[in-house]
Amino acid sequence: MRHIALFLILLLPFSQKTVAQERTLVPLRLQLQWVTQAEFAGYYAAHDLGFYEAESLDVTILDGSVEIVPQQMVLAGAAEFAIGWVPKVLEANERGANLVNIAQVSQRSATRQVSFVDTGIESVEDLRGMRVGAWGFGNEHELFAAMRAVGINPDNPDHVTIVQQPYDMSLLLNGELDAAQAVTYNEYAQVLEAVNPDTGELYQPEDLNVIDFNDVGTAMLQDHVFVNADWLAQEGNEDIAVSFLKASFRGWIHCRDYPDECVELVLDRGPTLGESHQTWQLNEINKLIWPSPAGIGIMDEDLWAQTVAVSIEGLVISEEPGMGAYRSDLAQAALDSLATDGLDVTGDMWEPVEVMLRPGGE
């Protein structure tokens, strides 16, 4: 009997493996909008910690780049899900696409305009006559709308000099810009990771002035999950979408509660920037997501209306999008399931941590 029991114990892992292999996983692709970094930590966690697999999904995460447009990838059928900024998807729909926002993960804008204190730029009005950096490619709308609101025409060189800015802060650090575009989780940190030649130490927040478009009133919604509405309408795909969102939200909840572990998951994927930068980035991304008053992924209708208004003012779109541009019912179904599991889906009690940056983000 002892030998039989030992045989059964040894056989158990192989039996479990056989069951796992026989379980059918739905193959899916998630297209990110940029390269590997903590901006996408929740999706990495959902993948690497088995949350997608637990929902019977086999998700392949596709990195982004300058050349990759997530909207085009979804429309071409090269990815079922993608991450993007809301105005860019609105613009694609204006041109005839049929994309739908199914989860507004980011609750607030990360875009800022950053300058050194000695330039005296403390408000949008102070940008008049300055050399102002903008990335273009649909990232400039918050800035341009804010300038127009105070009578600065970004298309008039007598009002302001708009400089095409690379996706870094080199032009600001070199003195070629008076104010540079940044997001809190990336380019802003790059300044704080650079050495101030006057002190020999890293730049500090007090060395900088920051214009926050959430305060200005031209902030636009950013990272969200979108799909092709035609794909979503196919039989069974709404259920797949709910399962995908449930696992993804679980990943973001995990990265809220266990940020150090999620930073390690990001680092294991070989990002360009190092540990302190990724730690900073995840902390800032968590600030954009939490708290989520109605639950992660649920659209804030007032911020949607503001995003649409700024998009129309900035000629991103010519008219308000139709009712099907976003839906929250799939995200709500995912939240209901997670709440049943006892998970905190609003993060009301979450507090950011203080992150110490190191030179170059190492």
C-alpha positions, 0 to 999 in steps of 0.5 A: 500500500505504501508503494501505491500511495507513493506512486499516486503522489508522484503521479499527481503533478503529471495529472495536474499538468495534463488537466492544464494542457487539456483546458482550452485557452482563448488566444488573445493579443494586447497591443501596448502604446509604448515600450516596456515600462511600468505604465503597463505593470498591471497587464504584466502582472495579470500575465505573469501571475496567471490571472489571465490563465485563470480566466482561460485566456492565453494573452500575448502582450505586444510592445509598442514603439514610435512606428506602431499605432495601436488603433491601426493594429486593432483595426487590422485584426493584429490585436484584439485589445489595445491601450491608448489615449482617448483623443487618439481613438476619438480621432480614429473614429472620426476618420471611420474606425469603429473602436470602442472604449471598454475600460477607462483605467486612467482616471486623470491626465498625466500631462504637464508642462515643465520649466526651470524656476528661473524662466518665470513660467508659473502659468499658461499665460507665461508661455507667451513669447517662450520656446515651448516643446510639444511632442505632436502626434496627438499629444499636444491637445491639452497644451494647445487648448490651454494656450488658446484659452488665454489668447495664445495662438500656438500656430502664431510664431509671434505669440509662441515658438512651438518646438518639436520635442523628442520623447525626452527632456534633453532640449530642456536640460540643454537650454533649447526650450523654456518649457517642455512637455512631460508626463508625470511618470516618465519625462518629469522624472528624467529631469529629476534623474539629471545632475544640476551642474550648479550644485553637482546634485540631482535636480529637485522638484523645487527647481522646477515649475509645473503646469498641471492641465488637470488644474487648468481645465484642459486635461484629457482622459488617457490610458484606456482599453479599447477594442474593435466594436465589430469584434466585440459584437461577435458571439461570445466576445463580450464574455471574453472581454469581461474575463480580460478586464477582470484579470487586468483589473486584478493585475492593477489591484495587485500592483497597487497593493504590492508595487515592489513585486510589480516593479520586479516583473517590469524589470524582468522584461528588460526595460530601457530605464532602471529600477528607481525610474520604474519604481517612480513610474508605477507610483505615478501610474497608481496616482492616475488610477487610484482612487477610482470612485466608481471602480477601476475602469468605469468612465467619469462622465464629466471628464469624458465630456471635457475630453470631447470638448477639448477635442472639438476645440482643438479640431481633433474631431468635428462633432461629439462622438456617438453613444457607442464610443465608450461603454462601462457595462463590461467593466462593471461586470468584471468589477462585480465579479472581483468584488464578490472575491473580496477585492478592493476595486476603488482604492479609496484608502490607497496612498502614494509612497515617496520614491528616491530617484537615482542618477539616470533612473538606475 
